[in-house]
Amino acid sequence: MTPSPAERLRTDTRRLHAAVERAGIMPRLLRGELGRVDYCRLLRNLHEIYWTLEPALLRHAARPQVAPVVLPELFRAEALGSDLASLYGADWSVLELMTATRMYVERLRQVADDAPGLLVAHAYVRYLGDLSGGRILRQIVADSFGLSGSSGLHFYDFGADAQARGLASRLRQGIDAACAVSPLDPIVAEAQHAFRLHARLFEELAT
């Protein structure tokens, strides 16, 4: 049986995904050992990625090769801005952008201009990762910084568990629908490239 596009993406990025989880600052984050400022540096760089990705998705939301993965309920830029304001302060935008982030943003802009169907790969890498690991990371971050309630934790808030599972299912279905009208191999290659940029980002943040 031929795997679905979402399954193919998962299979063909599995090794890179595992490497990203071990890259740079990530082991410290997962052990609850990352300091608040370093965590805010991570969020600042992720915010820049979402701040570029989400307008690009909306810009091409009428295209059949993009529309199925445009789910505003998944958008994270606003949530990240809120968390940064809570954890760092109103001047969080002064935090440094890493070279890998600048490369990622430039790639997103290039894709949005020249090959918008490849945005599906970036929706896959970011949002399915957020949905699958969000609950665990939320607890780690809350425990690390003594957070209660939702302040500083909006990045991980996708509603109740059933709602988060439903969003993940909708996104996988959207990926399958989008890939039905786009060649799959370039999307897989783009997702692999995105994971490599994430690994580079996490390594840079560790220095």
Backbone as CSV, one residue per row, in Angstrom:
resi,resn,N_x,N_y,N_z,CA_x,CA_y,CA_z,C_x,C_y,C_z
1,MET,0.841,-1.196,0.000,0.000,0.000,0.000,0.879,1.249,0.000
2,THR,0.603,2.165,-0.893,1.381,3.394,-0.998,1.117,4.291,0.200
3,PRO,2.157,4.771,0.874,1.931,5.651,2.030,1.344,6.985,1.594
4,SER,0.596,7.599,2.469,0.054,8.925,2.191,1.198,9.936,2.182
5,PRO,0.979,11.121,1.592,2.044,12.139,1.629,2.491,12.484,3.039
6,ALA,1.556,12.611,3.978,1.942,12.923,5.357,2.800,11.809,5.949
7,GLU,2.461,10.562,5.644,3.262,9.433,6.133,4.640,9.426,5.472
8,ARG,4.670,9.726,4.187,5.965,9.796,3.480,6.853,10.889,4.079
9,LEU,6.282,12.026,4.392,7.051,13.087,5.023,7.615,12.627,6.371
10,ARG,6.798,11.947,7.144,7.251,11.471,8.448,8.395,10.469,8.286
11,THR,8.236,9.525,7.368,9.245,8.493,7.163,10.556,9.077,6.644
12,ASP,10.458,9.974,5.670,11.650,10.476,5.006,12.349,11.591,5.779
13,THR,11.749,12.052,6.874,12.409,13.051,7.723,12.700,12.505,9.117
14,ARG,12.394,11.231,9.355,12.504,10.680,10.713,13.919,10.842,11.281
15,ARG,14.919,10.497,10.494,16.291,10.565,11.002,16.703,12.003,11.295
16,LEU,16.348,12.916,10.415,16.670,14.324,10.644,15.910,14.870,11.849
17,HIS,14.661,14.483,11.984,13.855,14.919,13.118,14.501,14.479,14.425
18,ALA,14.942,13.241,14.476,15.597,12.734,15.685,16.888,13.497,15.966
19,ALA,17.633,13.837,14.922,18.879,14.584,15.107,18.606,15.980,15.642
20,VAL,17.537,16.610,15.159,17.177,17.950,15.628,16.859,17.939,17.118
21,GLU,16.191,16.902,17.584,15.834,16.818,19.000,17.056,16.683,19.904
22,ARG,18.196,16.302,19.322,19.439,16.167,20.090,20.407,17.319,19.845
23,ALA,20.018,18.280,19.022,20.944,19.323,18.573,21.010,20.489,19.552
24,GLY,22.219,20.990,19.754,22.403,22.248,20.449,21.747,22.341,21.806
25,ILE,20.865,23.307,21.951,20.226,23.581,23.243,19.117,22.606,23.594
26,MET,18.676,21.781,22.652,17.484,20.976,22.892,17.619,19.997,24.053
27,PRO,18.729,19.288,24.203,18.818,18.398,25.368,18.663,19.139,26.691
28,ARG,19.242,20.347,26.796,19.080,21.128,28.021,17.632,21.531,28.236
29,LEU,16.951,21.908,27.162,15.539,22.266,27.286,14.732,21.069,27.764
30,LEU,14.969,19.920,27.169,14.183,18.734,27.510,14.482,18.228,28.920
31,ARG,15.666,18.534,29.432,16.000,18.155,30.810,15.562,19.209,31.818
32,GLY,14.984,20.304,31.340,14.572,21.371,32.239,15.732,22.181,32.776
33,GLU,16.847,22.225,32.026,18.058,22.896,32.481,18.346,24.184,31.730
34,LEU,17.471,24.596,30.826,17.708,25.802,30.035,17.275,27.028,30.829
35,GLY,18.166,28.018,30.924,17.847,29.235,31.643,16.789,30.063,30.930
36,ARG,16.183,30.984,31.664,15.088,31.779,31.110,15.528,32.614,29.916
37,VAL,16.679,33.270,30.000,17.130,34.114,28.887,17.409,33.269,27.656
38,ASP,18.058,32.124,27.838,18.323,31.254,26.685,17.028,30.722,26.093
39,TYR,16.060,30.433,26.938,14.763,29.996,26.421,14.101,31.123,25.629
40,CYS,14.203,32.340,26.118,13.635,33.475,25.386,14.357,33.713,24.066
41,ARG,15.655,33.456,24.042,16.389,33.552,22.773,15.831,32.554,21.765
42,LEU,15.529,31.359,22.226,14.909,30.365,21.347,13.564,30.863,20.835
43,LEU,12.715,31.322,21.742,11.388,31.802,21.328,11.493,32.972,20.357
44,ARG,12.451,33.871,20.600,12.615,35.031,19.703,12.908,34.568,18.284
45,ASN,13.767,33.577,18.147,14.119,33.100,16.811,12.962,32.329,16.175
46,LEU,12.233,31.553,16.961,11.060,30.873,16.427,10.000,31.886,16.000
47,HIS,9.847,32.950,16.776,8.865,33.981,16.418,9.152,34.547,15.038
48,GLU,10.417,34.786,14.737,10.766,35.353,13.431,10.376,34.401,12.303
49,ILE,10.523,33.100,12.547,10.143,32.112,11.539,8.640,32.117,11.313
50,TYR,7.875,32.078,12.393,6.410,32.095,12.247,5.928,33.424,11.675
51,TRP,6.572,34.505,12.065,6.187,35.836,11.600,6.332,35.942,10.080
52,THR,7.192,35.120,9.516,7.374,35.080,8.066,6.492,34.015,7.430
53,LEU,6.407,32.848,8.049,5.647,31.736,7.486,4.149,32.032,7.417
54,GLU,3.591,32.567,8.471,2.134,32.683,8.531,1.553,33.699,7.544
55,PRO,2.156,34.875,7.367,1.679,35.738,6.283,1.840,35.107,4.901
56,ALA,2.898,34.302,4.724,3.080,33.627,3.430,1.960,32.629,3.184
57,LEU,1.579,31.885,4.213,0.455,30.952,4.070,-0.831,31.697,3.726
58,LEU,-1.088,32.793,4.421,-2.310,33.560,4.149,-2.271,34.176,2.752
59,ARG,-1.109,34.615,2.341,-0.956,35.208,1.005,-1.376,34.237,-0.091
60,HIS,-1.122,32.947,0.129,-1.406,31.941,-0.901,-2.573,31.034,-0.513
61,ALA,-3.416,31.509,0.393,-4.487,30.661,0.926,-5.530,30.275,-0.114
62,ALA,-5.575,30.969,-1.232,-6.539,30.621,-2.276,-5.990,29.576,-3.252
63,ARG,-4.730,29.246,-3.146,-4.133,28.272,-4.062,-4.431,26.856,-3.583
64,PRO,-4.844,25.970,-4.473,-5.188,24.608,-4.039,-4.009,23.840,-3.467
65,GLN,-2.777,24.203,-3.835,-1.609,23.493,-3.315,-1.182,24.015,-1.939
66,VAL,-1.856,25.054,-1.437,-1.535,25.634,-0.128,-2.750,25.659,0.794
67,ALA,-3.912,25.953,0.230,-5.127,26.178,1.024,-5.406,25.108,2.081
68,PRO,-5.224,23.818,1.791,-5.593,22.813,2.796,-4.769,22.853,4.084
69,VAL,-3.593,23.507,4.068,-2.783,23.556,5.287,-2.842,24.914,5.970
70,VAL,-3.691,25.794,5.477,-3.841,27.110,6.115,-4.895,26.969,7.210
71,LEU,-4.432,26.756,8.420,-5.294,26.568,9.594,-4.902,27.617,10.626
72,PRO,-5.585,28.762,10.632,-5.186,29.840,11.550,-5.182,29.438,13.019
73,GLU,-5.908,28.384,13.375,-5.880,27.921,14.769,-4.486,27.452,15.183
74,LEU,-3.662,27.123,14.195,-2.308,26.665,14.474,-1.295,27.804,14.553
75,PHE,-1.640,28.968,14.094,-0.668,30.050,13.993,-0.095,30.379,15.374
76,ARG,1.218,30.597,15.427,1.916,30.733,16.704,2.601,32.072,16.927
77,ALA,2.668,32.944,15.932,3.424,34.186,16.098,2.872,35.030,17.246
78,GLU,1.572,35.197,17.312,0.977,36.005,18.376,1.222,35.381,19.746
79,ALA,1.078,34.065,19.833,1.308,33.380,21.105,2.758,33.544,21.551
80,LEU,3.692,33.435,20.624,5.099,33.595,20.967,5.399,35.014,21.438
81,GLY,4.810,36.012,20.786,4.999,37.387,21.227,4.497,37.592,22.648
82,SER,3.355,36.994,22.963,2.812,37.088,24.312,3.729,36.431,25.330
83,ASP,4.235,35.242,25.011,5.124,34.538,25.931,6.415,35.319,26.146
84,LEU,6.961,35.881,25.086,8.190,36.655,25.213,7.976,37.886,26.085
85,ALA,6.847,38.554,25.930,6.559,39.715,26.768,6.462,39.319,28.236
86,SER,5.875,38.149,28.495,5.726,37.686,29.877,7.061,37.251,30.484
87,LEU,7.867,36.547,29.692,9.080,35.934,30.228,10.305,36.823,30.149
88,TYR,10.330,37.747,29.185,11.505,38.593,29.006,11.207,40.062,29.247
89,GLY,10.094,40.530,28.685,9.731,41.931,28.818,9.352,42.531,27.484
90,ALA,8.879,43.758,27.531,8.355,44.407,26.328,9.420,44.598,25.257
91,ASP,10.690,44.595,25.636,11.769,44.829,24.673,12.361,43.528,24.134
92,TRP,11.560,42.462,24.111,12.080,41.154,23.684,12.630,41.150,22.268
93,SER,12.213,42.102,21.444,12.675,42.101,20.045,14.155,42.434,19.924
94,VAL,14.791,42.883,21.030,16.233,43.163,20.969,17.046,41.875,20.995
95,LEU,16.440,40.760,21.350,17.167,39.499,21.388,17.683,39.145,19.995
96,GLU,18.871,38.574,19.949,19.581,38.356,18.693,18.912,37.306,17.816
97,LEU,18.878,37.598,16.525,18.470,36.603,15.536,19.706,35.866,15.036
98,MET,19.649,34.546,15.074,20.758,33.724,14.642,20.882,33.709,13.116
99,THR,22.078,33.385,12.648,22.301,33.273,11.205,21.356,32.247,10.587
100,ALA,21.139,31.123,11.265,20.240,30.089,10.728,18.816,30.608,10.598
101,THR,18.397,31.451,11.528,17.055,32.033,11.430,16.956,32.944,10.216
102,ARG,17.970,33.757,10.022,17.967,34.650,8.860,17.945,33.839,7.557
103,MET,18.678,32.735,7.540,18.656,31.860,6.369,17.269,31.245,6.176
104,TYR,16.658,30.831,7.275,15.333,30.215,7.209,14.315,31.222,6.682
105,VAL,14.352,32.433,7.216,13.417,33.477,6.787,13.611,33.795,5.308
106,GLU,14.857,33.890,4.881,15.121,34.160,3.474,14.582,33.022,2.602
107,ARG,14.734,31.797,3.059,14.204,30.658,2.302,12.678,30.720,2.225
108,LEU,12.044,31.040,3.334,10.582,31.155,3.322,10.116,32.230,2.334
109,ARG,10.800,33.336,2.306,10.425,34.409,1.370,10.614,33.969,-0.073
110,GLN,11.709,33.258,-0.324,11.968,32.757,-1.676,10.883,31.773,-2.095
111,VAL,10.538,30.859,-1.206,9.501,29.878,-1.500,8.166,30.577,-1.751
112,ALA,7.824,31.542,-0.909,6.546,32.250,-1.067,6.466,32.952,-2.414
113,ASP,7.599,33.460,-2.894,7.605,34.169,-4.167,7.644,33.233,-5.369
114,ASP,8.405,32.147,-5.261,8.720,31.345,-6.434,8.094,29.958,-6.476
115,ALA,7.799,29.379,-5.318,7.283,27.999,-5.280,6.392,27.813,-4.063
116,PRO,5.239,28.489,-4.017,4.419,28.483,-2.796,3.951,27.103,-2.354
117,GLY,3.883,26.149,-3.252,3.492,24.804,-2.853,4.430,24.190,-1.823
118,LEU,5.673,24.664,-1.791,6.640,24.139,-0.824,6.366,24.628,0.595
119,LEU,5.486,25.604,0.763,5.115,26.033,2.111,4.500,24.891,2.912
120,VAL,3.940,23.913,2.216,3.378,22.741,2.885,4.436,22.058,3.740
121,ALA,5.659,21.985,3.232,6.739,21.348,3.984,6.994,22.064,5.297
122,HIS,6.945,23.379,5.276,7.220,24.156,6.481,6.052,24.082,7.461
123,ALA,4.845,24.007,6.955,3.700,23.782,7.842,3.823,22.431,8.527
124,TYR,4.256,21.435,7.781,4.457,20.104,8.358,5.503,20.148,9.469
125,VAL,6.673,20.710,9.163,7.782,20.690,10.122,7.426,21.444,11.395
126,ARG,6.855,22.621,11.270,6.597,23.432,12.454,5.348,22.962,13.197
127,TYR,4.214,22.913,12.541,2.969,22.740,13.282,2.762,21.322,13.804
128,LEU,3.132,20.310,13.023,2.983,18.956,13.569,3.959,18.734,14.721
129,GLY,5.125,19.348,14.637,6.049,19.274,15.755,5.482,19.949,16.994
130,ASP,4.870,21.107,16.807,4.252,21.812,17.937,3.152,20.968,18.572
131,LEU,2.338,20.379,17.729,1.208,19.599,18.240,1.652,18.322,18.928
132,SER,2.692,17.677,18.398,3.097,16.387,18.960,3.887,16.547,20.253
133,GLY,4.711,17.597,20.344,5.547,17.755,21.528,5.097,18.826,22.496
134,GLY,4.034,19.537,22.141,3.638,20.699,22.918,3.280,20.416,24.357
135,ARG,2.533,19.350,24.582,2.090,19.066,25.944,3.269,18.767,26.863
136,ILE,4.228,17.980,26.361,5.402,17.639,27.167,6.243,18.877,27.434
137,LEU,6.495,19.668,26.379,7.317,20.857,26.545,6.641,21.879,27.453
138,ARG,5.335,21.980,27.369,4.619,22.922,28.239,4.894,22.620,29.700
139,GLN,4.846,21.361,30.067,5.078,20.994,31.460,6.519,21.237,31.866
140,ILE,7.451,20.925,30.960,8.862,21.150,31.254,9.121,22.640,31.489
141,VAL,8.597,23.487,30.608,8.807,24.928,30.725,8.141,25.470,31.984
142,ALA,6.926,25.025,32.243,6.220,25.478,33.443,7.006,25.126,34.701
143,ASP,7.513,23.906,34.768,8.276,23.476,35.941,9.601,24.234,36.040
144,SER,10.257,24.454,34.904,11.571,25.103,34.903,11.499,26.529,35.434
145,PHE,10.444,27.249,35.074,10.364,28.672,35.401,9.283,28.994,36.425
146,GLY,8.714,27.958,37.029,7.721,28.174,38.066,6.481,28.872,37.565
147,LEU,6.026,28.515,36.379,4.871,29.162,35.771,3.594,28.431,36.138
148,SER,2.541,29.190,36.326,1.223,28.594,36.548,0.219,29.326,35.677
149,GLY,-0.900,28.709,35.431,-1.858,29.305,34.517,-1.336,29.260,33.096
150,SER,-1.688,30.246,32.296,-1.300,30.239,30.884,-0.199,31.241,30.566
151,SER,0.092,32.167,31.468,1.088,33.201,31.200,2.444,32.576,30.912
152,GLY,3.025,32.945,29.774,4.313,32.411,29.368,4.263,31.067,28.692
153,LEU,3.058,30.518,28.522,2.906,29.162,27.975,1.950,29.103,26.788
154,HIS,1.626,30.247,26.219,0.646,30.271,25.131,1.124,29.525,23.891
155,PHE,2.430,29.463,23.689,2.977,28.773,22.517,2.470,27.332,22.423
156,TYR,2.260,26.722,23.582,1.906,25.305,23.620,0.406,25.066,23.756
157,ASP,-0.378,26.112,23.707,-1.813,25.990,23.967,-2.582,25.760,22.667
158,PHE,-3.014,24.529,22.484,-3.872,24.186,21.348,-5.230,23.689,21.835
159,GLY,-5.585,24.040,23.051,-6.843,23.579,23.616,-6.674,22.242,24.319
160,ALA,-7.800,21.614,24.596,-7.787,20.308,25.251,-7.108,19.270,24.361
161,ASP,-6.724,18.146,24.958,-6.009,17.105,24.215,-6.775,16.667,22.972
162,ALA,-8.092,16.507,23.113,-8.902,16.070,21.965,-8.864,17.108,20.856
163,GLN,-8.858,18.381,21.236,-8.799,19.443,20.235,-7.450,19.430,19.521
164,ALA,-6.376,19.243,20.274,-5.044,19.191,19.663,-4.927,18.000,18.711
165,ARG,-5.464,16.853,19.125,-5.439,15.684,18.239,-6.248,15.947,16.968
166,GLY,-7.362,16.629,17.120,-8.178,16.957,15.958,-7.452,17.886,15.002
167,LEU,-6.730,18.863,15.544,-5.959,19.769,14.695,-4.853,19.017,13.956
168,ALA,-4.198,18.086,14.652,-3.150,17.293,13.996,-3.732,16.458,12.865
169,SER,-4.893,15.886,13.093,-5.549,15.096,12.052,-5.929,15.970,10.862
170,ARG,-6.472,17.158,11.145,-6.835,18.077,10.055,-5.610,18.496,9.259
171,LEU,-4.501,18.726,9.951,-3.295,19.137,9.242,-2.772,18.002,8.362
172,ARG,-2.757,16.788,8.888,-2.312,15.659,8.051,-3.213,15.507,6.824
173,GLN,-4.510,15.615,7.020,-5.433,15.537,5.884,-5.183,16.677,4.902
174,GLY,-4.884,17.864,5.443,-4.582,19.002,4.579,-3.318,18.789,3.780
175,ILE,-2.304,18.211,4.413,-1.066,17.900,3.701,-1.343,16.928,2.563
176,ASP,-2.128,15.907,2.841,-2.457,14.927,1.797,-3.199,15.595,0.639
177,ALA,-4.133,16.483,0.969,-4.908,17.160,-0.080,-4.031,18.105,-0.883
178,ALA,-3.159,18.837,-0.217,-2.282,19.766,-0.929,-1.320,19.022,-1.835
179,CYS,-0.801,17.908,-1.350,0.158,17.142,-2.149,-0.496,16.413,-3.313
180,ALA,-1.804,16.317,-3.290,-2.512,15.706,-4.417,-2.418,16.564,-5.672
181,VAL,-2.125,17.856,-5.499,-2.022,18.757,-6.649,-0.617,19.331,-6.793
182,SER,0.346,18.788,-6.053,1.739,19.226,-6.146,2.650,18.006,-6.156
183,PRO,3.800,18.079,-6.818,4.760,16.977,-6.757,5.245,16.780,-5.322
184,LEU,5.297,15.542,-4.871,5.634,15.270,-3.484,7.134,15.346,-3.216
185,ASP,7.965,14.882,-4.135,9.402,14.816,-3.873,10.001,16.175,-3.484
186,PRO,9.673,17.273,-4.188,10.235,18.571,-3.762,9.762,18.995,-2.373
187,ILE,8.548,18.614,-1.988,8.046,18.953,-0.660,8.822,18.182,0.406
188,VAL,9.090,16.915,0.146,9.904,16.120,1.076,11.299,16.720,1.202
189,ALA,11.898,17.080,0.088,13.235,17.677,0.121,13.232,18.995,0.879
190,GLU,12.179,19.766,0.729,12.075,21.043,1.447,11.938,20.817,2.943
191,ALA,11.169,19.814,3.333,11.037,19.492,4.760,12.387,19.059,5.335
192,GLN,13.138,18.273,4.585,14.468,17.860,5.044,15.377,19.074,5.226
193,HIS,15.297,20.012,4.286,16.088,21.235,4.393,15.677,22.032,5.633
194,ALA,14.382,22.099,5.904,13.896,22.827,7.074,14.426,22.204,8.365
195,PHE,14.436,20.890,8.441,14.974,20.242,9.635,16.463,20.550,9.805
196,ARG,17.208,20.567,8.715,18.634,20.888,8.815,18.840,22.320,9.322
197,LEU,18.009,23.243,8.863,18.111,24.620,9.347,17.760,24.708,10.832
198,HIS,16.788,23.923,11.255,16.467,23.894,12.683,17.650,23.378,13.495
199,ALA,18.285,22.328,13.027,19.453,21.801,13.737,20.535,22.858,13.836
200,ARG,20.771,23.569,12.758,21.786,24.628,12.774,21.387,25.724,13.776
201,LEU,20.113,26.095,13.775,19.640,27.118,14.710,19.888,26.693,16.155
202,PHE,19.517,25.466,16.484,19.671,25.012,17.866,21.130,24.924,18.265
203,GLU,22.001,24.579,17.302,23.434,24.568,17.581,23.950,25.994,17.816
204,GLU,23.515,26.926,17.007,23.956,28.318,17.174,23.487,28.883,18.519
205,LEU,22.294,28.527,18.929,21.779,29.020,20.207,22.538,28.449,21.393
206,ALA,23.237,27.362,21.194,24.000,26.740,22.278,25.356,27.386,22.496
207,THR,25.764,28.266,21.592,27.089,28.878,21.701,27.025,30.207,22.433
